[in-house]
Amino acid sequence: MSLSNRATIETGLLCAALCGPEFVAEIQARTQPRPIRDPDKAGYWQILQRRAENGEPFDLDTIIDECEQKKLNLQVLMGLQAARFECGHIPYYCEQLQRLNEIDDVRSLGAKLLKDTEPDVDDYIAKLDEIRQTELATLCTQGKALEAMDARRANPAAVHKTGLADLDAALGGGLKAGQLVVVGGRPGSGKSVLMLQMLLASVSPAQAGVFVSLEMHAAEISERLCTRFSRDILEDLNLHYLDSTSNLGAILALLKVTARRKNLCGIAVDYLQLLEVAVSRADNREREIAKASRSLKRLALDLQVPIIVGSQLNRDTEKRGQPTLADLRESGAIEQDADVVILIHPAKNLDEGEGETKLIVAKNRGGRLSTVDVQLDGPRYHFRPKAKFEEYDAWRN
């Protein structure tokens, strides 16, 4: 078999897929979602894929009726019957097909760029990254897992401070690279304050933070920060804002582009329920939120930075008192996807943005659950330790 010939490779893989669901599953794991590009062969792959996923038996004889109904080219089916393949070579076939598909995708993107009279360069870079960074399903050995664990422990930059020493202690030192950290609260409880404070705690000249604001403009946030810091300090702050879109796809693309250009220490998204998510008409709001939550978790893992995302709590929380994970609005997926969930619970009614508050660590994957007492200083736009009631700008240390 000449592996330089796409048609030969696709025929060989389809012939292998006809031998049973386990071969279909292996091809799926080793290729992109759309591995077979030949229009005449793609229909056969879709039939085999669907039957394998539904647990339906199949071979040449059982699928011929469906192929005729779909008006597929039966000459292709006859060619599959006569084709030969080696089961042991499936990984190699998939690798070669994946390489050819990536080349085609890059060429297609280049052709589209040539025709685009007003190209968005960042968007094209993001799409190129998606083509080049496609991750295929693979197994990780225990040895590799231990190596990754040692590298993580030996890298202090992978742990990011929150700006509150007691909260750092509760989280085992701070936020970890790759974590999705959810900050839940009712309106006016200080979600934006806490998220920005946690992000600022790890911002440095060498590492930038990105604050995705869907509720306030960057100018409004800067005005509030001016109550705490001088203009000179703010001008030197390695902080960037994204306040121009609420579209999830555009936000993910821009963050990936930014990660290529800058060394990021973290990202904050304020807040989850304001994201616009592209879904099918049949999907409800809960599924939209679930998709957004999964996408942000995947981004945290891909970029290896903590992503802090705000979430509204149900209105009933105010009646029942202390919030729980079940109060995260609109989706249980938030609770499932998050590594850490911090729920903001004002111990007393906040008076003009000030008052005692409890930060409830309601989920801490790999750590303990706890409660941290703080005080919201609304006029100066930060939380401070309840025990000290003094300025606590740990990010400047």
C-alpha positions as CSV (number, residue, x, y, z in Angstrom):
1,M,0.0,0.0,0.0
2,S,1.4,3.4,-1.0
3,L,0.8,5.6,2.0
4,S,1.4,8.7,-0.1
5,N,-2.0,8.1,-1.7
6,R,-4.9,9.5,0.4
7,A,-7.4,7.3,-1.5
8,T,-5.5,4.2,-0.6
9,I,-5.2,5.1,3.0
10,E,-8.9,6.0,3.3
11,T,-9.9,2.7,1.6
12,G,-7.7,0.7,3.9
13,L,-9.1,2.4,7.1
14,L,-12.7,1.9,5.9
15,C,-12.0,-1.8,5.1
16,A,-10.6,-2.1,8.7
17,A,-13.7,-0.3,10.1
18,L,-16.0,-2.9,8.4
19,C,-14.4,-5.6,10.6
20,G,-16.1,-4.4,13.8
21,P,-16.9,-1.6,16.3
22,E,-13.5,-1.9,18.0
23,F,-11.7,-0.9,14.8
24,V,-14.1,2.1,14.3
25,A,-13.3,3.1,17.9
26,E,-9.6,2.9,17.3
27,I,-9.8,5.0,14.2
28,Q,-11.9,7.6,16.0
29,A,-9.3,7.8,18.8
30,R,-6.4,8.3,16.4
31,T,-7.9,10.9,14.0
32,Q,-9.9,14.1,13.9
33,P,-13.7,14.0,14.0
34,R,-13.8,14.1,10.2
35,P,-11.0,11.8,9.1
36,I,-12.5,10.5,5.7
37,R,-12.6,13.5,3.3
38,D,-13.5,11.7,0.0
39,P,-17.2,12.5,-0.5
40,D,-17.9,9.0,-1.8
41,K,-16.3,7.3,1.2
42,A,-17.4,9.8,3.9
43,G,-21.0,8.4,3.7
44,Y,-19.8,4.9,4.5
45,W,-17.7,6.1,7.4
46,Q,-20.7,7.9,8.9
47,I,-22.9,4.8,8.7
48,L,-20.2,2.6,10.3
49,Q,-19.6,5.2,13.0
50,R,-23.3,5.6,13.9
51,R,-23.8,1.8,14.0
52,A,-20.7,1.3,16.2
53,E,-21.9,4.0,18.6
54,N,-25.4,2.4,18.8
55,G,-24.0,-1.1,19.3
56,E,-25.6,-2.4,16.0
57,P,-23.8,-5.2,14.2
58,F,-22.6,-4.5,10.7
59,D,-20.7,-5.9,7.7
60,L,-20.9,-5.5,3.9
61,D,-24.2,-7.4,3.7
62,T,-26.0,-5.6,6.6
63,I,-25.2,-2.0,5.4
64,I,-25.9,-2.4,1.7
65,D,-29.6,-1.5,2.0
66,E,-28.8,1.6,4.0
67,C,-26.2,2.6,1.4
68,E,-28.7,2.2,-1.4
69,Q,-31.2,4.4,0.5
70,K,-28.7,7.1,0.9
71,K,-27.7,6.7,-2.8
72,L,-24.1,6.1,-2.0
73,N,-21.7,5.0,-4.7
74,L,-21.9,1.2,-4.5
75,Q,-18.7,0.8,-6.6
76,V,-16.9,2.1,-3.5
77,L,-18.5,-0.7,-1.4
78,M,-17.4,-3.3,-3.9
79,G,-13.9,-1.8,-3.8
80,L,-13.9,-2.1,0.0
81,Q,-14.7,-5.8,-0.4
82,A,-11.7,-6.4,-2.6
83,A,-9.3,-4.1,-0.6
84,R,-6.7,-5.4,1.8
85,F,-5.3,-4.0,5.0
86,E,-3.2,-4.9,8.0
87,C,-4.8,-4.5,11.4
88,G,-1.4,-3.8,13.0
89,H,-0.8,-0.9,10.6
90,I,-4.0,1.0,11.6
91,P,-2.0,3.5,13.9
92,Y,0.4,4.3,11.1
93,Y,-2.4,4.7,8.5
94,C,-4.2,7.1,10.9
95,E,-1.0,9.1,11.5
96,Q,-0.4,9.5,7.8
97,L,-4.1,10.5,7.1
98,Q,-4.0,12.9,10.0
99,R,-0.9,14.6,8.5
100,L,-2.6,14.9,5.0
101,N,-5.7,16.3,6.5
102,E,-3.8,19.0,8.4
103,I,-2.0,19.9,5.2
104,D,-5.3,20.3,3.4
105,D,-6.8,22.3,6.3
106,V,-3.8,24.7,6.2
107,R,-4.1,25.1,2.5
108,S,-7.8,25.8,2.7
109,L,-7.2,28.4,5.4
110,G,-4.6,30.1,3.3
111,A,-6.9,30.2,0.3
112,K,-9.6,31.8,2.4
113,L,-7.1,34.4,3.7
114,L,-6.2,35.3,0.1
115,K,-9.8,36.0,-0.7
116,D,-10.5,37.9,2.5
117,T,-10.3,41.7,1.8
118,E,-10.4,42.6,5.5
119,P,-8.9,39.7,7.3
120,D,-8.9,39.4,11.1
121,V,-5.3,38.3,11.6
122,D,-5.9,37.2,15.2
123,D,-8.8,35.0,14.1
124,Y,-6.7,33.3,11.4
125,I,-3.8,32.7,13.9
126,A,-6.3,31.1,16.3
127,K,-7.7,28.8,13.5
128,L,-4.2,27.8,12.5
129,D,-3.4,27.0,16.1
130,E,-6.5,24.8,16.2
131,I,-5.3,22.9,13.1
132,R,-1.8,22.4,14.4
133,Q,-2.6,21.7,18.1
134,T,-5.3,19.0,17.5
135,E,-4.9,16.5,20.4
136,L,-5.7,12.9,19.7
137,A,-6.8,10.4,22.3
138,T,-3.8,8.7,23.8
139,L,-2.9,6.7,26.9
140,C,-0.6,8.0,29.6
141,T,1.6,5.5,31.4
142,Q,2.0,5.6,35.2
143,G,5.6,6.5,34.7
144,K,4.7,9.5,32.6
145,A,2.1,10.5,35.2
146,L,4.7,10.4,37.9
147,E,7.1,12.5,35.8
148,A,4.4,15.1,35.3
149,M,3.6,15.1,39.1
150,D,7.3,15.7,39.9
151,A,7.5,18.6,37.3
152,R,4.4,20.1,38.8
153,R,5.8,20.0,42.4
154,A,9.1,21.4,41.3
155,N,7.5,24.4,39.5
156,P,6.5,27.1,42.0
157,A,5.2,29.2,39.2
158,A,2.4,26.7,38.7
159,V,0.9,27.8,42.0
160,H,-0.7,31.3,42.1
161,K,-1.5,33.3,45.2
162,T,-5.0,34.7,45.7
163,G,-4.1,37.8,47.7
164,L,-5.6,36.4,50.9
165,A,-3.2,34.3,53.0
166,D,-6.0,32.3,54.7
167,L,-7.6,31.4,51.3
168,D,-4.2,30.4,50.0
169,A,-3.8,28.0,53.0
170,A,-7.3,26.6,52.4
171,L,-6.4,25.9,48.7
172,G,-3.0,24.2,49.5
173,G,-0.9,27.2,48.6
174,G,-3.1,28.9,46.0
175,L,-4.6,28.4,42.6
176,K,-3.0,25.7,40.4
177,A,-2.2,25.7,36.7
178,G,-4.9,24.1,34.7
179,Q,-7.6,24.6,37.3
180,L,-11.1,26.0,36.7
181,V,-12.0,28.1,39.7
182,V,-15.6,29.2,40.1
183,V,-16.5,32.1,42.3
184,G,-20.3,32.1,43.0
185,G,-22.3,34.9,44.6
186,R,-25.4,37.0,44.4
187,P,-25.4,40.4,42.8
188,G,-23.5,42.9,44.9
189,S,-21.7,40.3,47.0
190,G,-18.3,41.0,45.6
191,K,-17.8,38.4,42.8
192,S,-15.9,40.8,40.5
193,V,-13.9,42.2,43.5
194,L,-12.7,38.8,44.5
195,M,-11.9,37.6,41.0
196,L,-9.9,40.6,40.2
197,Q,-8.1,40.5,43.5
198,M,-7.2,36.8,42.9
199,L,-5.9,37.6,39.4
200,L,-3.8,40.6,40.6
201,A,-2.1,38.5,43.2
202,S,-0.1,36.6,40.6
203,V,0.4,39.4,38.0
204,S,4.0,40.4,37.6
205,P,6.2,42.1,35.0
206,A,7.0,38.6,33.8
207,Q,3.5,37.2,33.8
208,A,0.4,38.9,32.5
209,G,-3.2,38.5,33.6
210,V,-6.3,38.8,31.4
211,F,-9.7,40.0,32.9
212,V,-12.6,39.2,30.6
213,S,-15.3,41.6,31.6
214,L,-18.8,41.1,30.3
215,E,-20.5,43.4,32.8
216,M,-18.2,46.5,33.0
217,H,-15.9,48.3,30.7
218,A,-12.2,48.4,31.3
219,A,-12.4,52.1,32.1
220,E,-15.0,51.4,34.9
221,I,-12.8,48.7,36.5
222,S,-9.7,51.0,36.3
223,E,-11.7,53.8,38.0
224,R,-12.4,51.5,40.9
225,L,-8.8,50.3,41.1
226,C,-7.7,53.9,41.3
227,T,-9.2,54.0,44.8
228,R,-6.5,51.5,45.9
229,F,-3.5,52.2,43.7
230,S,-1.8,55.2,42.3
231,R,-1.9,55.8,38.6
232,D,1.8,55.0,38.3
233,I,1.3,51.6,39.7
234,L,-1.7,50.9,37.5
235,E,0.1,52.0,34.3
236,D,2.9,49.5,35.1
237,L,0.5,46.7,35.9
238,N,0.8,43.7,33.5
239,L,-3.0,43.4,33.3
240,H,-5.1,43.2,30.1
241,Y,-8.8,43.5,29.6
242,L,-11.2,41.9,27.1
243,D,-14.5,43.8,27.2
244,S,-15.4,44.0,23.5
245,T,-17.3,40.8,23.1
246,S,-19.4,38.3,25.0
247,N,-19.2,35.6,22.3
248,L,-17.6,32.5,23.7
249,G,-16.0,31.4,20.5
250,A,-14.4,34.9,19.9
251,I,-13.2,35.0,23.5
252,L,-11.6,31.6,23.4
253,A,-9.8,32.5,20.1
254,L,-8.5,35.8,21.5
255,L,-7.3,34.1,24.7
256,K,-5.4,31.5,22.7
257,V,-3.7,34.2,20.6
258,T,-2.8,36.2,23.7
259,A,-1.3,33.0,25.3
260,R,1.0,32.7,22.2
261,R,2.2,36.3,22.6
262,K,2.4,36.6,26.4
263,N,3.4,34.5,29.4
264,L,0.0,34.3,31.2
265,C,-0.4,33.8,35.0
266,G,-4.2,33.5,34.9
267,I,-7.5,34.5,33.3
268,A,-10.7,35.7,35.0
269,V,-14.1,35.7,33.3
270,D,-16.8,37.9,34.8
271,Y,-19.2,36.1,34.5
272,L,-20.4,32.7,33.1
273,Q,-24.1,33.5,32.7
274,L,-23.4,36.5,30.4
275,L,-21.5,34.4,27.8
276,E,-23.1,34.0,24.4
277,V,-22.8,30.4,23.3
278,A,-23.3,29.1,19.8
279,V,-25.6,26.0,20.1
280,S,-28.3,24.3,18.2
281,R,-31.9,25.5,18.4
282,A,-32.8,22.4,20.4
283,D,-30.4,23.2,23.2
284,N,-31.7,25.1,26.3
285,R,-29.9,27.6,28.4
286,E,-28.6,24.9,30.8
287,R,-26.8,23.2,27.9
288,E,-25.3,26.5,26.8
289,I,-23.9,27.1,30.2
290,A,-22.6,23.5,30.3
291,K,-20.8,24.0,27.0
292,A,-19.3,27.2,28.2
293,S,-18.1,25.6,31.4
294,R,-16.5,22.6,29.6
295,S,-14.8,25.0,27.1
296,L,-13.2,27.1,29.8
297,K,-12.0,24.0,31.7
298,R,-10.5,22.7,28.5
299,L,-8.8,26.0,27.9
300,A,-7.3,26.0,31.4
301,L,-5.8,22.6,30.7
302,D,-4.5,23.6,27.3
303,L,-2.9,26.9,28.4
304,Q,-1.9,25.5,31.8
305,V,-3.1,28.5,33.7
306,P,-5.8,28.9,36.3
307,I,-9.1,30.3,34.9
308,I,-11.3,32.0,37.4
309,V,-14.9,32.4,36.4
310,G,-17.8,34.1,38.1
311,S,-21.2,32.5,38.5
312,Q,-24.5,33.8,39.7
313,L,-26.3,31.9,42.6
314,N,-30.0,31.2,42.7
315,R,-32.2,33.8,44.2
316,D,-33.5,31.3,46.8
317,T,-30.0,31.4,48.4
318,E,-30.9,34.7,50.1
319,K,-33.9,33.1,51.8
320,R,-32.2,29.9,53.0
321,G,-29.0,31.5,54.3
322,Q,-25.6,29.9,53.6
323,P,-25.2,28.9,49.9
324,T,-24.3,25.4,48.7
325,L,-23.1,23.9,45.4
326,A,-26.7,23.3,44.4
327,D,-27.2,27.0,44.2
328,L,-25.0,27.5,41.2
329,R,-27.4,28.9,38.7
330,E,-28.6,27.1,35.5
331,S,-26.2,24.1,35.4
332,G,-24.9,21.2,37.4
333,A,-22.1,21.1,34.9
334,I,-20.4,24.0,36.6
335,E,-20.1,22.0,39.8
336,Q,-18.8,19.0,37.8
337,D,-16.2,20.9,35.7
338,A,-14.8,23.1,38.4
339,D,-11.7,22.1,40.4
340,V,-12.4,24.7,43.1
341,V,-15.7,26.4,44.0
342,I,-15.7,29.5,46.3
343,L,-19.1,30.7,47.4
344,I,-19.4,34.3,48.7
345,H,-21.7,34.5,51.7
346,P,-22.2,38.0,53.4
347,A,-22.5,37.2,57.1
348,K,-24.4,40.4,57.5
349,N,-26.3,42.7,55.1
350,L,-23.7,44.6,53.2
351,D,-24.0,48.4,54.0
352,E,-22.7,50.5,51.0
353,G,-20.4,47.7,49.9
354,E,-18.8,47.0,53.2
355,G,-19.3,44.2,55.8
356,E,-18.2,40.8,57.1
357,T,-18.2,38.0,54.5
358,K,-17.5,34.3,54.5
359,L,-15.7,32.7,51.6
360,I,-16.9,29.1,51.6
361,V,-14.6,26.7,49.8
362,A,-17.4,24.3,48.8
363,K,-15.4,22.2,46.4
364,N,-11.6,21.7,46.4
365,R,-10.5,18.8,44.2
366,G,-7.6,17.2,46.0
367,G,-7.9,19.5,49.1
368,R,-10.1,20.2,52.1
369,L,-13.3,22.2,52.4
370,S,-13.2,25.2,54.7
371,T,-14.5,28.7,55.4
372,V,-12.4,31.9,55.3
373,D,-13.6,35.0,57.1
374,V,-12.9,38.3,55.3
375,Q,-14.3,41.8,55.1
376,L,-15.4,43.5,51.9
377,D,-14.0,46.9,51.5
378,G,-16.2,48.1,48.7
379,P,-14.9,51.7,48.4
380,R,-11.4,50.3,47.9
381,Y,-12.5,47.4,45.8
382,H,-11.0,44.5,47.6
383,F,-11.4,42.0,50.4
384,R,-9.2,42.1,53.5
385,P,-8.6,39.5,56.2
386,K,-11.2,39.9,58.9
387,A,-8.6,39.3,61.7
388,K,-6.3,42.2,60.7
389,F,-8.5,44.8,59.0
390,E,-5.5,46.3,57.3
391,E,-4.3,46.8,53.7
392,Y,-3.4,43.4,52.3
393,D,-1.8,43.8,48.9
394,A,0.1,40.5,48.8
395,W,0.4,40.7,45.0
396,R,2.9,43.6,45.4
397,N,5.2,41.6,47.7
